[in-house]
Amino acid sequence: MSATGILQAASVIALTTPVALGVEIGTENAEAIQLFLDYTNGDETGVTIRAFAHRTSNGTNHQFILWTESSGVYTAESDELYLTATGSYTRTYDVNGIDYIFFTQGGTNDGTPTGTLAASYTLY
């Protein structure tokens, strides 16, 4: 299975409250999704991208997490991509066993957002 799509054409980012970055994407039988982001920094400090898994269409959000280890103790942390500089970025997410993936974006709480974000993906 392979598919591509545009999640969002270049648009001014949201201020602080995370908003949908496109629509949820069906990932059944896919191994990974690569997210392509083009960010132009504006008056804000940056923008945060978050990924969520859904078991059913429009289901409960289950945020992707990262596990960190310190002295044998593992801690779950939110998996967030924080962009602060103008540029083109990619991020790959493992979607084995996930039926749907959904992304949000939201700016920092300083300044009036004037930066833009465009997002597309390749599912494989």
Chimera marker file (.cmm) of the C-alpha trace (Angstrom):
<marker_set name="trace">
<marker id="1" x="0.000" y="0.000" z="0.000" r="1" g="1" b="0" radius="0.5"/>
<marker id="2" x="1.307" y="3.416" z="-0.916" r="1" g="1" b="0" radius="0.5"/>
<marker id="3" x="-0.515" y="6.743" z="-0.898" r="1" g="1" b="0" radius="0.5"/>
<marker id="4" x="0.291" y="10.437" z="-0.826" r="1" g="1" b="0" radius="0.5"/>
<marker id="5" x="-1.751" y="13.472" z="0.050" r="1" g="1" b="0" radius="0.5"/>
<marker id="6" x="-1.828" y="17.077" z="1.154" r="1" g="1" b="0" radius="0.5"/>
<marker id="7" x="-2.915" y="17.711" z="4.718" r="1" g="1" b="0" radius="0.5"/>
<marker id="8" x="-2.752" y="21.491" z="4.556" r="1" g="1" b="0" radius="0.5"/>
<marker id="9" x="-1.714" y="24.067" z="1.977" r="1" g="1" b="0" radius="0.5"/>
<marker id="10" x="0.478" y="26.871" z="3.352" r="1" g="1" b="0" radius="0.5"/>
<marker id="11" x="-1.727" y="28.534" z="5.995" r="1" g="1" b="0" radius="0.5"/>
<marker id="12" x="-1.157" y="30.801" z="8.987" r="1" g="1" b="0" radius="0.5"/>
<marker id="13" x="-0.644" y="28.617" z="12.057" r="1" g="1" b="0" radius="0.5"/>
<marker id="14" x="-3.040" y="28.501" z="15.001" r="1" g="1" b="0" radius="0.5"/>
<marker id="15" x="-2.180" y="30.598" z="18.067" r="1" g="1" b="0" radius="0.5"/>
<marker id="16" x="-2.000" y="28.244" z="21.051" r="1" g="1" b="0" radius="0.5"/>
<marker id="17" x="-4.876" y="25.786" z="20.946" r="1" g="1" b="0" radius="0.5"/>
<marker id="18" x="-3.928" y="22.768" z="18.830" r="1" g="1" b="0" radius="0.5"/>
<marker id="19" x="-6.074" y="22.486" z="15.717" r="1" g="1" b="0" radius="0.5"/>
<marker id="20" x="-6.422" y="19.715" z="13.156" r="1" g="1" b="0" radius="0.5"/>
<marker id="21" x="-3.696" y="19.487" z="10.559" r="1" g="1" b="0" radius="0.5"/>
<marker id="22" x="-5.787" y="18.093" z="7.728" r="1" g="1" b="0" radius="0.5"/>
<marker id="23" x="-7.955" y="15.027" z="8.220" r="1" g="1" b="0" radius="0.5"/>
<marker id="24" x="-7.297" y="11.658" z="9.790" r="1" g="1" b="0" radius="0.5"/>
<marker id="25" x="-5.525" y="9.209" z="7.507" r="1" g="1" b="0" radius="0.5"/>
<marker id="26" x="-6.421" y="5.529" z="7.240" r="1" g="1" b="0" radius="0.5"/>
<marker id="27" x="-3.241" y="3.513" z="7.760" r="1" g="1" b="0" radius="0.5"/>
<marker id="28" x="-4.506" y="-0.077" z="7.688" r="1" g="1" b="0" radius="0.5"/>
<marker id="29" x="-1.845" y="-2.422" z="6.239" r="1" g="1" b="0" radius="0.5"/>
<marker id="30" x="0.742" y="0.390" z="6.055" r="1" g="1" b="0" radius="0.5"/>
<marker id="31" x="4.082" y="0.255" z="7.841" r="1" g="1" b="0" radius="0.5"/>
<marker id="32" x="4.932" y="3.944" z="8.124" r="1" g="1" b="0" radius="0.5"/>
<marker id="33" x="3.883" y="7.435" z="7.238" r="1" g="1" b="0" radius="0.5"/>
<marker id="34" x="6.335" y="10.176" z="6.354" r="1" g="1" b="0" radius="0.5"/>
<marker id="35" x="5.178" y="13.690" z="7.144" r="1" g="1" b="0" radius="0.5"/>
<marker id="36" x="6.567" y="16.585" z="5.083" r="1" g="1" b="0" radius="0.5"/>
<marker id="37" x="6.367" y="20.039" z="6.663" r="1" g="1" b="0" radius="0.5"/>
<marker id="38" x="7.248" y="23.433" z="5.189" r="1" g="1" b="0" radius="0.5"/>
<marker id="39" x="7.324" y="26.038" z="7.951" r="1" g="1" b="0" radius="0.5"/>
<marker id="40" x="7.947" y="29.756" z="7.588" r="1" g="1" b="0" radius="0.5"/>
<marker id="41" x="8.584" y="31.324" z="10.988" r="1" g="1" b="0" radius="0.5"/>
<marker id="42" x="6.667" y="34.501" z="11.728" r="1" g="1" b="0" radius="0.5"/>
<marker id="43" x="6.108" y="36.590" z="14.853" r="1" g="1" b="0" radius="0.5"/>
<marker id="44" x="5.607" y="33.447" z="16.971" r="1" g="1" b="0" radius="0.5"/>
<marker id="45" x="8.476" y="31.489" z="18.525" r="1" g="1" b="0" radius="0.5"/>
<marker id="46" x="7.461" y="28.249" z="16.855" r="1" g="1" b="0" radius="0.5"/>
<marker id="47" x="4.824" y="25.633" z="16.130" r="1" g="1" b="0" radius="0.5"/>
<marker id="48" x="4.206" y="22.240" z="17.743" r="1" g="1" b="0" radius="0.5"/>
<marker id="49" x="3.096" y="19.207" z="15.746" r="1" g="1" b="0" radius="0.5"/>
<marker id="50" x="1.513" y="16.236" z="17.523" r="1" g="1" b="0" radius="0.5"/>
<marker id="51" x="0.469" y="12.816" z="16.189" r="1" g="1" b="0" radius="0.5"/>
<marker id="52" x="-2.440" y="10.750" z="17.487" r="1" g="1" b="0" radius="0.5"/>
<marker id="53" x="-3.518" y="7.178" z="16.770" r="1" g="1" b="0" radius="0.5"/>
<marker id="54" x="-7.172" y="6.210" z="16.404" r="1" g="1" b="0" radius="0.5"/>
<marker id="55" x="-8.539" y="2.694" z="16.559" r="1" g="1" b="0" radius="0.5"/>
<marker id="56" x="-11.727" y="3.705" z="14.745" r="1" g="1" b="0" radius="0.5"/>
<marker id="57" x="-12.514" y="6.593" z="12.420" r="1" g="1" b="0" radius="0.5"/>
<marker id="58" x="-12.948" y="9.775" z="14.498" r="1" g="1" b="0" radius="0.5"/>
<marker id="59" x="-12.227" y="7.692" z="17.594" r="1" g="1" b="0" radius="0.5"/>
<marker id="60" x="-10.461" y="8.562" z="20.819" r="1" g="1" b="0" radius="0.5"/>
<marker id="61" x="-7.110" y="10.332" z="20.423" r="1" g="1" b="0" radius="0.5"/>
<marker id="62" x="-4.136" y="8.332" z="21.691" r="1" g="1" b="0" radius="0.5"/>
<marker id="63" x="-1.086" y="10.576" z="21.475" r="1" g="1" b="0" radius="0.5"/>
<marker id="64" x="2.191" y="9.109" z="20.256" r="1" g="1" b="0" radius="0.5"/>
<marker id="65" x="4.715" y="8.923" z="23.094" r="1" g="1" b="0" radius="0.5"/>
<marker id="66" x="8.453" y="8.527" z="23.487" r="1" g="1" b="0" radius="0.5"/>
<marker id="67" x="9.997" y="6.416" z="26.228" r="1" g="1" b="0" radius="0.5"/>
<marker id="68" x="13.072" y="7.790" z="27.969" r="1" g="1" b="0" radius="0.5"/>
<marker id="69" x="15.287" y="5.860" z="30.366" r="1" g="1" b="0" radius="0.5"/>
<marker id="70" x="17.253" y="7.191" z="33.287" r="1" g="1" b="0" radius="0.5"/>
<marker id="71" x="18.962" y="4.838" z="35.768" r="1" g="1" b="0" radius="0.5"/>
<marker id="72" x="16.696" y="1.990" z="34.731" r="1" g="1" b="0" radius="0.5"/>
<marker id="73" x="13.490" y="4.003" z="35.168" r="1" g="1" b="0" radius="0.5"/>
<marker id="74" x="11.389" y="4.483" z="32.022" r="1" g="1" b="0" radius="0.5"/>
<marker id="75" x="9.185" y="7.532" z="31.627" r="1" g="1" b="0" radius="0.5"/>
<marker id="76" x="6.610" y="8.280" z="28.928" r="1" g="1" b="0" radius="0.5"/>
<marker id="77" x="6.794" y="11.710" z="27.320" r="1" g="1" b="0" radius="0.5"/>
<marker id="78" x="4.591" y="13.315" z="24.686" r="1" g="1" b="0" radius="0.5"/>
<marker id="79" x="6.033" y="12.880" z="21.205" r="1" g="1" b="0" radius="0.5"/>
<marker id="80" x="5.973" y="16.443" z="19.903" r="1" g="1" b="0" radius="0.5"/>
<marker id="81" x="7.767" y="17.969" z="16.976" r="1" g="1" b="0" radius="0.5"/>
<marker id="82" x="8.630" y="21.597" z="17.765" r="1" g="1" b="0" radius="0.5"/>
<marker id="83" x="9.654" y="23.778" z="14.813" r="1" g="1" b="0" radius="0.5"/>
<marker id="84" x="11.258" y="27.150" z="15.489" r="1" g="1" b="0" radius="0.5"/>
<marker id="85" x="13.151" y="27.979" z="12.299" r="1" g="1" b="0" radius="0.5"/>
<marker id="86" x="11.995" y="28.440" z="8.736" r="1" g="1" b="0" radius="0.5"/>
<marker id="87" x="12.673" y="25.283" z="6.758" r="1" g="1" b="0" radius="0.5"/>
<marker id="88" x="11.488" y="22.025" z="5.254" r="1" g="1" b="0" radius="0.5"/>
<marker id="89" x="11.198" y="19.118" z="7.667" r="1" g="1" b="0" radius="0.5"/>
<marker id="90" x="10.307" y="15.424" z="7.522" r="1" g="1" b="0" radius="0.5"/>
<marker id="91" x="9.252" y="13.029" z="10.233" r="1" g="1" b="0" radius="0.5"/>
<marker id="92" x="8.487" y="9.329" z="9.915" r="1" g="1" b="0" radius="0.5"/>
<marker id="93" x="6.007" y="7.564" z="12.193" r="1" g="1" b="0" radius="0.5"/>
<marker id="94" x="5.653" y="3.796" z="12.590" r="1" g="1" b="0" radius="0.5"/>
<marker id="95" x="1.992" y="2.934" z="12.013" r="1" g="1" b="0" radius="0.5"/>
<marker id="96" x="2.114" y="-0.878" z="12.279" r="1" g="1" b="0" radius="0.5"/>
<marker id="97" x="-1.091" y="-1.970" z="13.994" r="1" g="1" b="0" radius="0.5"/>
<marker id="98" x="-2.648" y="1.501" z="13.841" r="1" g="1" b="0" radius="0.5"/>
<marker id="99" x="-5.818" y="2.013" z="11.812" r="1" g="1" b="0" radius="0.5"/>
<marker id="100" x="-5.853" y="5.825" z="11.657" r="1" g="1" b="0" radius="0.5"/>
<marker id="101" x="-3.403" y="8.651" z="12.347" r="1" g="1" b="0" radius="0.5"/>
<marker id="102" x="-4.312" y="12.270" z="12.992" r="1" g="1" b="0" radius="0.5"/>
<marker id="103" x="-2.089" y="15.354" z="13.365" r="1" g="1" b="0" radius="0.5"/>
<marker id="104" x="-2.544" y="18.687" z="15.130" r="1" g="1" b="0" radius="0.5"/>
<marker id="105" x="-0.615" y="21.946" z="14.995" r="1" g="1" b="0" radius="0.5"/>
<marker id="106" x="-0.479" y="24.913" z="17.342" r="1" g="1" b="0" radius="0.5"/>
<marker id="107" x="1.797" y="27.895" z="17.836" r="1" g="1" b="0" radius="0.5"/>
<marker id="108" x="3.454" y="29.155" z="20.962" r="1" g="1" b="0" radius="0.5"/>
<marker id="109" x="1.645" y="31.559" z="23.255" r="1" g="1" b="0" radius="0.5"/>
<marker id="110" x="3.882" y="34.513" z="22.435" r="1" g="1" b="0" radius="0.5"/>
<marker id="111" x="3.391" y="36.929" z="19.583" r="1" g="1" b="0" radius="0.5"/>
<marker id="112" x="0.621" y="36.935" z="17.028" r="1" g="1" b="0" radius="0.5"/>
<marker id="113" x="1.167" y="34.025" z="14.677" r="1" g="1" b="0" radius="0.5"/>
<marker id="114" x="2.131" y="35.183" z="11.215" r="1" g="1" b="0" radius="0.5"/>
<marker id="115" x="4.104" y="32.051" z="10.296" r="1" g="1" b="0" radius="0.5"/>
<marker id="116" x="2.767" y="29.559" z="7.779" r="1" g="1" b="0" radius="0.5"/>
<marker id="117" x="2.752" y="25.790" z="7.690" r="1" g="1" b="0" radius="0.5"/>
<marker id="118" x="2.144" y="23.430" z="4.771" r="1" g="1" b="0" radius="0.5"/>
<marker id="119" x="1.922" y="19.672" z="5.309" r="1" g="1" b="0" radius="0.5"/>
<marker id="120" x="1.773" y="16.599" z="3.099" r="1" g="1" b="0" radius="0.5"/>
<marker id="121" x="2.470" y="12.894" z="3.555" r="1" g="1" b="0" radius="0.5"/>
<marker id="122" x="3.488" y="9.622" z="1.988" r="1" g="1" b="0" radius="0.5"/>
<marker id="123" x="2.053" y="6.419" z="3.398" r="1" g="1" b="0" radius="0.5"/>
<marker id="124" x="3.908" y="3.182" z="2.683" r="1" g="1" b="0" radius="0.5"/>
<link id1="1" id2="2" r="1" g="1" b="0" radius="0.2"/>
<link id1="2" id2="3" r="1" g="1" b="0" radius="0.2"/>
<link id1="3" id2="4" r="1" g="1" b="0" radius="0.2"/>
<link id1="4" id2="5" r="1" g="1" b="0" radius="0.2"/>
<link id1="5" id2="6" r="1" g="1" b="0" radius="0.2"/>
<link id1="6" id2="7" r="1" g="1" b="0" radius="0.2"/>
<link id1="7" id2="8" r="1" g="1" b="0" radius="0.2"/>
<link id1="8" id2="9" r="1" g="1" b="0" radius="0.2"/>
<link id1="9" id2="10" r="1" g="1" b="0" radius="0.2"/>
<link id1="10" id2="11" r="1" g="1" b="0" radius="0.2"/>
<link id1="11" id2="12" r="1" g="1" b="0" radius="0.2"/>
<link id1="12" id2="13" r="1" g="1" b="0" radius="0.2"/>
<link id1="13" id2="14" r="1" g="1" b="0" radius="0.2"/>
<link id1="14" id2="15" r="1" g="1" b="0" radius="0.2"/>
<link id1="15" id2="16" r="1" g="1" b="0" radius="0.2"/>
<link id1="16" id2="17" r="1" g="1" b="0" radius="0.2"/>
<link id1="17" id2="18" r="1" g="1" b="0" radius="0.2"/>
<link id1="18" id2="19" r="1" g="1" b="0" radius="0.2"/>
<link id1="19" id2="20" r="1" g="1" b="0" radius="0.2"/>
<link id1="20" id2="21" r="1" g="1" b="0" radius="0.2"/>
<link id1="21" id2="22" r="1" g="1" b="0" radius="0.2"/>
<link id1="22" id2="23" r="1" g="1" b="0" radius="0.2"/>
<link id1="23" id2="24" r="1" g="1" b="0" radius="0.2"/>
<link id1="24" id2="25" r="1" g="1" b="0" radius="0.2"/>
<link id1="25" id2="26" r="1" g="1" b="0" radius="0.2"/>
<link id1="26" id2="27" r="1" g="1" b="0" radius="0.2"/>
<link id1="27" id2="28" r="1" g="1" b="0" radius="0.2"/>
<link id1="28" id2="29" r="1" g="1" b="0" radius="0.2"/>
<link id1="29" id2="30" r="1" g="1" b="0" radius="0.2"/>
<link id1="30" id2="31" r="1" g="1" b="0" radius="0.2"/>
<link id1="31" id2="32" r="1" g="1" b="0" radius="0.2"/>
<link id1="32" id2="33" r="1" g="1" b="0" radius="0.2"/>
<link id1="33" id2="34" r="1" g="1" b="0" radius="0.2"/>
<link id1="34" id2="35" r="1" g="1" b="0" radius="0.2"/>
<link id1="35" id2="36" r="1" g="1" b="0" radius="0.2"/>
<link id1="36" id2="37" r="1" g="1" b="0" radius="0.2"/>
<link id1="37" id2="38" r="1" g="1" b="0" radius="0.2"/>
<link id1="38" id2="39" r="1" g="1" b="0" radius="0.2"/>
<link id1="39" id2="40" r="1" g="1" b="0" radius="0.2"/>
<link id1="40" id2="41" r="1" g="1" b="0" radius="0.2"/>
<link id1="41" id2="42" r="1" g="1" b="0" radius="0.2"/>
<link id1="42" id2="43" r="1" g="1" b="0" radius="0.2"/>
<link id1="43" id2="44" r="1" g="1" b="0" radius="0.2"/>
<link id1="44" id2="45" r="1" g="1" b="0" radius="0.2"/>
<link id1="45" id2="46" r="1" g="1" b="0" radius="0.2"/>
<link id1="46" id2="47" r="1" g="1" b="0" radius="0.2"/>
<link id1="47" id2="48" r="1" g="1" b="0" radius="0.2"/>
<link id1="48" id2="49" r="1" g="1" b="0" radius="0.2"/>
<link id1="49" id2="50" r="1" g="1" b="0" radius="0.2"/>
<link id1="50" id2="51" r="1" g="1" b="0" radius="0.2"/>
<link id1="51" id2="52" r="1" g="1" b="0" radius="0.2"/>
<link id1="52" id2="53" r="1" g="1" b="0" radius="0.2"/>
<link id1="53" id2="54" r="1" g="1" b="0" radius="0.2"/>
<link id1="54" id2="55" r="1" g="1" b="0" radius="0.2"/>
<link id1="55" id2="56" r="1" g="1" b="0" radius="0.2"/>
<link id1="56" id2="57" r="1" g="1" b="0" radius="0.2"/>
<link id1="57" id2="58" r="1" g="1" b="0" radius="0.2"/>
<link id1="58" id2="59" r="1" g="1" b="0" radius="0.2"/>
<link id1="59" id2="60" r="1" g="1" b="0" radius="0.2"/>
<link id1="60" id2="61" r="1" g="1" b="0" radius="0.2"/>
<link id1="61" id2="62" r="1" g="1" b="0" radius="0.2"/>
<link id1="62" id2="63" r="1" g="1" b="0" radius="0.2"/>
<link id1="63" id2="64" r="1" g="1" b="0" radius="0.2"/>
<link id1="64" id2="65" r="1" g="1" b="0" radius="0.2"/>
<link id1="65" id2="66" r="1" g="1" b="0" radius="0.2"/>
<link id1="66" id2="67" r="1" g="1" b="0" radius="0.2"/>
<link id1="67" id2="68" r="1" g="1" b="0" radius="0.2"/>
<link id1="68" id2="69" r="1" g="1" b="0" radius="0.2"/>
<link id1="69" id2="70" r="1" g="1" b="0" radius="0.2"/>
<link id1="70" id2="71" r="1" g="1" b="0" radius="0.2"/>
<link id1="71" id2="72" r="1" g="1" b="0" radius="0.2"/>
<link id1="72" id2="73" r="1" g="1" b="0" radius="0.2"/>
<link id1="73" id2="74" r="1" g="1" b="0" radius="0.2"/>
<link id1="74" id2="75" r="1" g="1" b="0" radius="0.2"/>
<link id1="75" id2="76" r="1" g="1" b="0" radius="0.2"/>
<link id1="76" id2="77" r="1" g="1" b="0" radius="0.2"/>
<link id1="77" id2="78" r="1" g="1" b="0" radius="0.2"/>
<link id1="78" id2="79" r="1" g="1" b="0" radius="0.2"/>
<link id1="79" id2="80" r="1" g="1" b="0" radius="0.2"/>
<link id1="80" id2="81" r="1" g="1" b="0" radius="0.2"/>
<link id1="81" id2="82" r="1" g="1" b="0" radius="0.2"/>
<link id1="82" id2="83" r="1" g="1" b="0" radius="0.2"/>
<link id1="83" id2="84" r="1" g="1" b="0" radius="0.2"/>
<link id1="84" id2="85" r="1" g="1" b="0" radius="0.2"/>
<link id1="85" id2="86" r="1" g="1" b="0" radius="0.2"/>
<link id1="86" id2="87" r="1" g="1" b="0" radius="0.2"/>
<link id1="87" id2="88" r="1" g="1" b="0" radius="0.2"/>
<link id1="88" id2="89" r="1" g="1" b="0" radius="0.2"/>
<link id1="89" id2="90" r="1" g="1" b="0" radius="0.2"/>
<link id1="90" id2="91" r="1" g="1" b="0" radius="0.2"/>
<link id1="91" id2="92" r="1" g="1" b="0" radius="0.2"/>
<link id1="92" id2="93" r="1" g="1" b="0" radius="0.2"/>
<link id1="93" id2="94" r="1" g="1" b="0" radius="0.2"/>
<link id1="94" id2="95" r="1" g="1" b="0" radius="0.2"/>
<link id1="95" id2="96" r="1" g="1" b="0" radius="0.2"/>
<link id1="96" id2="97" r="1" g="1" b="0" radius="0.2"/>
<link id1="97" id2="98" r="1" g="1" b="0" radius="0.2"/>
<link id1="98" id2="99" r="1" g="1" b="0" radius="0.2"/>
<link id1="99" id2="100" r="1" g="1" b="0" radius="0.2"/>
<link id1="100" id2="101" r="1" g="1" b="0" radius="0.2"/>
<link id1="101" id2="102" r="1" g="1" b="0" radius="0.2"/>
<link id1="102" id2="103" r="1" g="1" b="0" radius="0.2"/>
<link id1="103" id2="104" r="1" g="1" b="0" radius="0.2"/>
<link id1="104" id2="105" r="1" g="1" b="0" radius="0.2"/>
<link id1="105" id2="106" r="1" g="1" b="0" radius="0.2"/>
<link id1="106" id2="107" r="1" g="1" b="0" radius="0.2"/>
<link id1="107" id2="108" r="1" g="1" b="0" radius="0.2"/>
<link id1="108" id2="109" r="1" g="1" b="0" radius="0.2"/>
<link id1="109" id2="110" r="1" g="1" b="0" radius="0.2"/>
<link id1="110" id2="111" r="1" g="1" b="0" radius="0.2"/>
<link id1="111" id2="112" r="1" g="1" b="0" radius="0.2"/>
<link id1="112" id2="113" r="1" g="1" b="0" radius="0.2"/>
<link id1="113" id2="114" r="1" g="1" b="0" radius="0.2"/>
<link id1="114" id2="115" r="1" g="1" b="0" radius="0.2"/>
<link id1="115" id2="116" r="1" g="1" b="0" radius="0.2"/>
<link id1="116" id2="117" r="1" g="1" b="0" radius="0.2"/>
<link id1="117" id2="118" r="1" g="1" b="0" radius="0.2"/>
<link id1="118" id2="119" r="1" g="1" b="0" radius="0.2"/>
<link id1="119" id2="120" r="1" g="1" b="0" radius="0.2"/>
<link id1="120" id2="121" r="1" g="1" b="0" radius="0.2"/>
<link id1="121" id2="122" r="1" g="1" b="0" radius="0.2"/>
<link id1="122" id2="123" r="1" g="1" b="0" radius="0.2"/>
<link id1="123" id2="124" r="1" g="1" b="0" radius="0.2"/>
</marker_set>
